[in-house]
Amino acid sequence: MGFYELAKVESPFDHSNRFESSYILGPYVLAGYRLLISLYCFTTLIFRLAYESDEAGQSFSYFTNLSYWGLAFYFLFAGYHTFQYARYGQAPLQKWPQLLQFLHSLYYSTVVLFPFVVTAVYWALLAPDEWFPVVYQAWSNVSVHAMNALFAFLEIVLSRAGPMPWIHIPFLIVFLGGYLGVAYITHATQGFYTYSFLNPKKDGPGIVAAYICGIAVGICVLFAVVWGIQWVKVWFFENLLGKSESRYVHDGVRKKERLQGGFEPKFAP
């Protein structure tokens, strides 16, 4: 079995438009929802950079911010592809080279997994004991350390994307390991640790290694949990409720105009 088969990058790719459709929402509504989430994420990121301009240069050293930028761009791209599917019956993603299709699938996996890692680590290890005294601090931290997980959960539930390929796990671990390099390069060049638990002088190298291994094991456990949720979702809607794949499969050819600048939808009612 080849790599692309293991990664579920088939030909044709995503033939039933799982990445661009929902069992619950119509395609235009799903596209609008995704673009709205993208707008909120970009607004949050830009406002935080402006408000904390003195620390803007350190922003990209934090995994929290990197993963939140990932959310913002994912929902932007996903909204665009969903809109194209709603309008024409086919998304540009389906015509991309296999490598880009694999990367999109892997991108999806990071979007539905990394926010939970960020949220769990922050509230378990880094959050202050008392609630934030300043409204801005409360809004900012809730946006990037709580609403990120909400966005990820809703993406799992609302999209028709099925269980992620298991071959994504080593890539996810490599990404997390790559961030360790960023964190320690930041310390070497700017003199601070992005996250206190990465400081070997605080609790000792053994504790730091335990935290790192724990997060690596955690991403594997989290992957299995999300995989199970996705499997149950597909089984519930397609086997129990009878929403078969066929209603989401279209040839991508425009139909006659219904309204000026619009085309007849190609999804089943």
C-alpha positions in Angstrom: 0.0 0.0 0.0 1.5 3.4 -1.1 1.8 6.5 1.0 -1.1 8.3 -0.6 -3.4 5.3 0.0 -2.4 5.3 3.7 -3.1 9.0 3.8 -6.5 8.5 2.1 -5.5 10.8 -0.8 -7.6 8.9 -3.3 -8.3 9.7 -7.0 -10.8 11.3 -7.2 -9.9 13.1 -4.0 -12.8 13.6 -1.5 -15.3 12.4 -4.1 -18.3 13.1 -1.8 -17.0 16.6 -0.8 -16.6 15.8 2.9 -14.3 18.7 3.6 -16.8 21.2 2.0 -20.2 20.0 3.3 -22.1 19.4 6.5 -24.8 17.0 7.6 -26.4 19.8 9.5 -25.8 23.1 7.6 -26.4 23.9 3.9 -23.2 24.6 2.0 -23.7 28.4 1.8 -24.4 28.6 5.5 -21.3 26.5 6.2 -19.2 28.7 4.0 -20.5 31.8 5.7 -20.0 30.3 9.2 -16.4 29.4 8.3 -15.6 32.8 6.9 -17.1 34.4 10.0 -14.9 32.3 12.3 -11.9 33.3 10.2 -12.8 37.0 10.5 -13.1 36.7 14.3 -9.7 34.9 14.5 -7.9 37.5 12.3 -9.5 40.3 14.2 -8.4 38.9 17.5 -4.8 38.3 16.3 -4.5 41.8 14.8 -6.1 43.5 17.7 -3.8 41.7 20.1 -0.7 42.6 18.1 -1.8 46.3 18.1 -2.7 46.4 21.8 0.4 44.6 22.9 2.7 46.3 20.3 5.7 46.3 22.7 5.7 42.5 22.6 4.6 42.0 19.0 8.1 40.8 18.0 7.7 37.8 20.4 4.2 36.8 19.2 5.3 34.2 16.7 7.4 32.5 19.4 4.3 31.2 21.1 2.6 27.9 20.0 -0.7 29.4 21.1 -0.4 32.2 18.5 1.0 30.0 15.8 -1.9 27.6 16.2 -4.4 30.5 16.2 -3.0 31.8 13.0 -3.5 28.3 11.7 -7.1 28.4 12.6 -7.6 31.8 11.0 -6.2 30.7 7.7 -7.8 27.3 7.7 -11.3 28.7 8.1 -10.5 31.3 5.4 -9.5 28.6 2.9 -12.2 26.2 4.0 -14.8 28.9 3.6 -13.6 29.7 0.1 -13.6 26.0 -0.9 -17.0 25.5 0.6 -18.4 28.5 -1.2 -17.0 27.2 -4.5 -18.6 23.8 -3.8 -22.0 25.5 -3.0 -21.9 27.5 -6.2 -20.4 25.1 -8.7 -20.8 21.6 -7.2 -17.0 21.2 -6.9 -14.2 22.7 -4.9 -10.8 23.7 -6.3 -9.2 21.3 -3.8 -10.4 18.4 -5.8 -8.2 19.4 -8.8 -5.1 20.1 -6.8 -2.0 17.9 -7.0 -2.0 15.0 -4.6 0.7 16.5 -2.4 -1.4 19.6 -1.8 -4.5 17.5 -1.1 -2.5 15.5 1.5 -1.3 18.7 3.1 -4.8 20.1 3.2 -5.9 16.9 5.0 -3.0 17.1 7.4 -3.8 20.8 8.0 -7.4 19.8 8.9 -5.9 17.4 11.5 -3.9 20.1 13.1 -6.9 22.4 13.3 -9.1 19.8 15.1 -6.3 18.7 17.5 -3.8 21.4 18.4 -6.4 23.8 19.9 -7.3 21.2 22.5 -3.6 20.8 23.3 -3.2 24.6 23.7 -6.4 24.8 25.9 -5.4 21.9 28.1 -1.9 23.0 28.7 -2.8 26.6 29.4 -5.6 26.0 31.9 -3.7 23.1 33.6 -0.3 24.6 33.9 -0.2 28.3 32.9 -3.4 30.1 33.8 -3.4 32.4 36.9 -5.2 31.3 40.0 -7.6 34.2 40.0 -9.7 35.5 37.1 -8.2 38.3 34.9 -8.7 41.7 36.5 -8.7 43.6 33.1 -11.5 43.0 30.6 -9.0 42.9 27.7 -7.0 40.2 29.4 -10.1 38.1 30.0 -11.3 38.5 26.4 -7.9 37.9 24.9 -7.2 34.7 26.9 -10.7 33.3 26.5 -10.4 33.9 22.7 -7.1 32.1 22.2 -7.2 29.6 25.1 -10.9 28.5 25.1 -12.8 29.6 22.0 -10.0 28.0 19.9 -11.1 24.6 21.3 -14.7 25.5 20.7 -13.9 26.3 17.0 -12.1 23.0 16.7 -15.0 21.0 18.2 -17.5 22.7 16.0 -15.4 21.9 13.0 -15.3 18.2 14.0 -19.1 18.1 14.5 -20.3 20.4 11.6 -18.1 19.2 8.7 -18.7 15.8 7.1 -14.9 15.0 7.3 -14.5 11.4 8.3 -11.9 9.8 10.6 -8.4 11.2 10.1 -5.7 8.9 8.6 -3.5 7.3 11.3 -0.4 8.2 9.3 -0.9 11.8 10.4 0.2 11.0 13.9 4.0 11.0 13.2 3.6 14.3 11.3 1.8 15.9 14.3 4.5 14.7 16.7 7.2 16.2 14.3 5.3 19.5 14.3 5.3 19.6 18.1 8.9 18.6 18.2 9.7 21.4 15.7 8.0 23.9 18.0 10.4 22.8 20.8 13.2 24.0 18.5 11.4 27.4 18.1 11.0 27.7 21.9 14.7 27.0 22.7 15.9 29.2 19.8 13.8 32.0 21.3 15.4 31.5 24.6 18.9 31.4 23.1 18.3 34.6 21.0 15.9 36.6 23.2 16.6 35.3 26.7 13.1 34.1 27.8 11.1 30.8 27.8 7.8 31.0 26.0 6.3 28.5 28.5 7.7 28.2 32.0 7.5 24.4 32.0 10.2 24.3 29.3 12.7 25.9 31.7 15.0 23.1 32.9 16.3 25.3 35.7 12.9 25.6 37.3 12.0 22.0 38.0 14.9 20.1 36.5 15.5 18.5 33.0 13.6 15.3 34.1 10.4 17.2 34.7 10.8 19.1 31.4 11.3 15.8 29.6 8.2 14.4 31.3 6.1 17.3 30.2 7.4 17.0 26.6 6.7 13.2 26.6 3.3 13.8 28.2 2.3 16.2 25.4 3.5 13.7 22.8 1.5 10.9 24.3 -1.4 13.3 24.8 -1.6 14.1 21.1 -1.8 10.4 20.3 -4.6 9.9 22.8 -6.4 13.0 21.6 -6.1 11.8 18.0 -7.8 8.5 18.9 -10.6 10.3 20.8 -11.3 12.7 17.9 -11.0 9.8 15.4 -13.7 8.0 17.4 -16.0 11.0 17.5 -15.6 11.4 13.7 -16.4 7.7 13.2 -19.5 7.9 15.3 -20.6 11.1 13.5 -20.3 9.4 10.1 -22.1 6.3 11.3 -24.9 8.2 13.0 -25.7 10.4 10.0 -25.1 8.0 7.2 -26.0 4.6 8.6 -28.6 5.6 11.2 -30.2 8.6 9.6 -29.6 7.5 6.0 -27.8 10.7 4.8 -25.8 8.8 2.1 -22.7 10.0 0.4 -24.5 10.2 -3.0 -26.5 13.3 -2.1 -23.2 15.2 -1.8 -21.5 14.0 -5.0 -21.7 16.3 -8.0 -20.0 16.6 -11.4 -18.9 20.2 -10.9 -20.6 21.5 -14.0 -22.6 24.7 -13.8 -26.3 24.5 -14.1 -28.7 27.1 -15.6 -28.8 30.4 -13.9 -31.5 30.9 -11.3 -30.7 34.4 -10.2 -28.4 37.0 -11.7 -24.9 35.9 -10.7 -26.1 32.6 -9.1 -26.5 29.0 -10.1 -29.0 26.3 -9.1 -27.6 24.4 -6.1 -26.4 20.9 -6.8 -26.9 19.3 -3.5 -29.9 17.2 -2.5 -32.5 18.8 -0.3 
